[in-house]
Amino acid sequence: MPSYGPEVLGPPTRPTDQEHWDPEAQTMDDEQRRDLQLTRLRELVAKVLDGDAGLFRRKLDEAGIASAADIAKLDDINRIPLTRKQDLRDSEAAHPPLGDYRFTPLSACIRIGQSTGTTGTPTMTMLTRHDLWLEYESAARNWWRNGWRPGQVVTHCHPAYLYGGGPMLSGSLEYFGMMNMWVAPPDTDEIAEQGIRTWQRIHPDVQMVALSQHRFQEVAAKLEIDLHDDCGFPNFSMGGFGRGLLPLMTAGFECYAYIGGPDRTCAGAHLHEDWAVIQAIDPATGADVADGQWGNLVVTTLDRDNGLLRYDLEEAAMIEAAGCPLGETGRVGFWGGRFKDLLSCQAVHFQVSDLERAVASVAELCTPTLEFVLVNPHGSADPLVVRAEVGADVGVLDDVRRDELAGRVRAAVLDGLGIDAAVEILDRETLPRSGYKLKRVIDA
């Protein structure tokens, strides 16, 4: 008889009242953790030097690193040149189909995913069974920190197929022991209604639909369904404004999907540093910035079959010592947004969320949801063009009322961002809708 069974599909059970999912890893003292990181970094360097990952071998050659012994201390990682997304694209183009930065062949992997390609040619991500287990264990630390426990019902609507997020999230929830209620992204009213009707029948304990809740909320209002009263959702609020700094919870599917997560006492995300060297660096010098300062997020993944060495995500990150009252000893990280998403107009740099806060201050635009777009200013000195729909309960607008609302939005943008905006107030359901991640920036 085989010596395996259904229990291998998930981790061993543990007392539901224990503080941490993996106490040994999460409360490791700093010196022990740094020793572990150094050991695993040397293993990664040895794998590069002994294997076929040509892209990373060239990086080590450039740094004059000929042996794992050349990494004498953890800070020596800064000798290694950075790798960026374009390096991966170039590698895949020069060595089709998968590039020359892989450590394992396709036959050794059990999952493949693809980046969205919204800002360039999509790249492929391959995971072995070990890599997938490492992500699931990392996710389990996050779910446990949140106070979630096996047996609860979780709903989400992440996209699937070659988009890596949906299968990764579903697998991590099932590994943890939760009921995975995976509904489709609400690309149409009909698809959104399918999810809403399901939630009416089975109220989820946890709702992970933040990137689409805006769309579900609008369709639920049309159906005269209250997501709070009828489906057990928390009360919907416009974007959760005022939450402060965002915790650094992911470095993306291609790098480290579950790099950390916050607990109920810490604003930042506890970083899983036993499985990564996580840095915030000065992009001009490549050196680590001081604790509490913003820099580029750079991640070196450890103990993986397919890893990344000094990968610059070109996103803003800030890292600080934890001082966690619950006993976690690793550092905490904050995420400051993608630099490519930073907009500029009239000498002001801003994120879409900054503009959203200003537009949302006009209540007549927010029922049941706020619908607006901005025309990408491309750094020009011209007025920022904002197009916003009137709320569903306002009714037909005459020109006087339309101009009055436009003036209030313009004043709010000027007060909040210091930008003079040209505002257009549109009838409800004029702008296109998105089922996953709001598309706020358009080119015309």
MOJO-V863437 format. One record per residue. PSI is psi as a letter, one per 20 degrees, with the letter a starting at -180 (* if undefined). D_LAST is the distance of its C-alpha to the last C-alpha in Angstrom with 2 decimals. Layout:
# MOJO-V863437
PSI;D_LAST + PSI;D_LAST
This chain:
# MOJO-V863437
q;65.75 + q;62.41 + k;62.10 + r;58.56 + a;57.20 + h;54.38 + h;54.57 + i;52.99 + i;49.63 + r;49.28 + r;50.69 + q;54.04 + r;54.14 + r;54.68 + p;55.74 + i;52.90 + j;53.97 + q;53.78 + h;51.26 + q;49.54 + g;48.72 + n;50.20 + h;52.40 + g;53.73 + h;50.35 + i;48.70 + j;51.63 + q;52.58 + q;53.67 + g;51.55 + g;54.03 + h;54.39 + g;50.64 + h;50.21 + g;53.14 + g;51.52 + g;48.22 + g;50.17 + g;52.11 + h;49.05 + g;47.19 + h;50.22 + g;50.24 + g;46.62 + g;47.46 + h;50.55 + h;48.55 + g;46.20 + h;49.20 + i;51.13 + b;48.37 + j;45.77 + n;42.65 + h;42.27 + g;39.06 + h;40.77 + g;44.04 + h;42.47 + g;41.16 + h;44.72 + g;46.24 + h;44.03 + i;45.33 + k;48.92 + o;49.37 + i;51.92 + q;53.26 + h;52.33 + i;55.12 + i;53.00 + n;51.00 + h;53.76 + r;51.83 + h;48.53 + i;47.02 + i;47.54 + h;44.34 + i;42.61 + h;44.26 + p;42.02 + q;38.76 + q;35.51 + p;33.75 + r;29.97 + g;27.64 + h;27.24 + g;31.05 + g;31.11 + g;28.59 + h;30.67 + g;33.85 + h;32.76 + h;31.67 + h;34.98 + m;37.14 + q;35.69 + i;35.23 + j;35.63 + r;36.04 + k;39.06 + j;38.45 + q;40.02 + i;43.44 + q;44.25 + r;43.98 + h;41.92 + i;45.21 + i;45.82 + q;42.59 + i;42.07 + q;38.31 + q;35.27 + r;31.66 + p;28.39 + r;25.51 + h;22.12 + j;20.80 + h;17.34 + k;17.74 + a;20.09 + p;22.97 + q;24.60 + q;28.13 + q;31.14 + p;33.27 + p;36.88 + p;39.29 + r;43.03 + h;45.02 + g;45.86 + g;42.27 + g;41.33 + g;44.37 + g;43.38 + g;39.95 + h;41.65 + h;44.19 + g;41.55 + h;39.72 + h;43.09 + g;43.61 + g;40.35 + g;41.19 + g;44.70 + h;43.49 + i;41.37 + j;44.58 + q;43.74 + q;46.69 + q;47.51 + i;47.89 + r;44.89 + p;42.09 + p;38.58 + q;35.47 + r;32.14 + k;29.30 + q;28.25 + r;26.97 + b;29.68 + c;30.61 + i;29.55 + p;27.51 + h;30.31 + g;29.82 + g;31.16 + h;34.39 + g;35.08 + g;34.80 + g;36.82 + h;39.46 + h;39.84 + g;40.36 + h;42.92 + g;44.67 + h;44.97 + j;46.54 + q;43.98 + p;43.08 + n;39.69 + n;37.92 + o;34.83 + r;32.53 + q;29.49 + p;25.92 + m;24.95 + h;22.32 + r;23.61 + h;25.70 + g;28.72 + g;28.48 + h;27.98 + h;31.05 + g;33.14 + g;32.75 + g;33.41 + h;36.51 + g;37.80 + h;37.52 + h;39.47 + g;42.27 + o;42.28 + o;41.03 + q;39.70 + h;41.23 + p;38.15 + o;34.51 + l;32.13 + k;29.00 + h;27.17 + i;23.92 + i;24.01 + h;26.22 + g;23.36 + g;22.90 + h;26.68 + g;27.19 + g;25.01 + h;26.80 + h;30.16 + h;29.73 + h;29.28 + i;32.46 + l;34.23 + p;34.91 + o;35.09 + h;34.25 + g;36.69 + h;39.59 + i;39.33 + i;38.08 + j;39.36 + q;36.08 + r;35.98 + p;34.50 + p;30.71 + q;29.18 + n;25.67 + i;24.84 + l;28.28 + q;27.49 + j;30.22 + i;31.45 + b;31.56 + q;31.32 + p;30.29 + q;33.09 + n;32.68 + i;33.22 + q;31.72 + k;31.03 + q;29.33 + h;30.94 + i;31.30 + f;33.22 + n;34.89 + g;33.55 + m;35.96 + i;36.57 + r;37.77 + q;37.67 + r;38.75 + a;41.88 + i;42.80 + h;43.93 + p;41.53 + h;37.95 + r;37.21 + p;37.48 + p;40.86 + q;40.18 + m;42.04 + i;43.46 + i;46.24 + j;43.67 + q;41.40 + o;41.49 + p;38.54 + q;37.64 + o;35.37 + q;35.50 + o;34.66 + h;32.17 + h;33.84 + h;37.34 + j;37.13 + q;39.67 + p;39.61 + r;38.54 + q;40.98 + p;41.04 + j;38.60 + q;36.24 + q;32.73 + a;32.28 + p;30.71 + p;31.78 + p;34.14 + p;36.02 + o;39.04 + q;39.98 + q;43.73 + k;46.15 + q;43.75 + g;44.42 + o;40.94 + r;39.95 + p;37.60 + o;39.06 + l;37.37 + o;33.89 + o;31.28 + i;28.46 + l;26.53 + q;26.30 + p;28.01 + q;31.43 + p;34.43 + p;37.90 + q;40.97 + q;44.50 + f;44.81 + l;47.94 + p;47.42 + i;50.05 + i;49.94 + i;51.15 + p;48.28 + i;48.87 + r;45.77 + r;43.06 + q;39.99 + q;36.39 + q;33.21 + p;29.61 + j;27.15 + r;23.88 + p;22.21 + h;21.65 + i;18.58 + i;17.04 + p;17.88 + q;15.17 + p;16.08 + p;15.40 + l;18.13 + j;20.62 + p;20.27 + p;19.83 + r;19.02 + q;18.36 + h;16.20 + h;19.65 + g;20.44 + h;17.62 + h;18.65 + g;22.16 + g;21.31 + h;19.31 + i;22.09 + i;24.67 + o;23.90 + h;26.04 + i;24.93 + i;21.62 + j;23.46 + p;25.61 + i;25.97 + r;22.90 + p;20.00 + o;16.63 + r;13.55 + r;10.21 + q;8.79 + p;5.70 + o;7.48 + i;9.56 + k;11.20 + j;14.34 + r;13.80 + i;16.12 + r;13.71 + q;13.57 + p;11.73 + o;9.40 + p;10.93 + p;10.96 + q;14.37 + q;16.67 + q;20.20 + q;23.03 + h;24.81 + j;28.01 + h;26.83 + a;26.87 + p;25.59 + p;24.36 + r;25.44 + h;23.55 + g;25.82 + h;25.28 + g;21.47 + h;21.58 + g;24.11 + g;22.05 + h;19.02 + h;21.59 + h;23.01 + g;19.80 + g;19.14 + h;22.76 + h;22.62 + g;19.74 + g;21.64 + g;24.85 + h;23.73 + i;21.53 + k;22.39 + p;18.82 + o;18.07 + q;15.11 + o;13.52 + p;13.98 + p;13.33 + p;15.99 + r;15.52 + q;18.39 + q;19.45 + k;18.19 + g;14.96 + q;12.71 + q;13.54 + q;16.36 + p;17.44 + i;21.12 + o;21.27 + o;19.44 + p;16.71 + n;13.13 + h;11.88 + p;9.17 + r;5.79 + i;3.78 + *;0.00
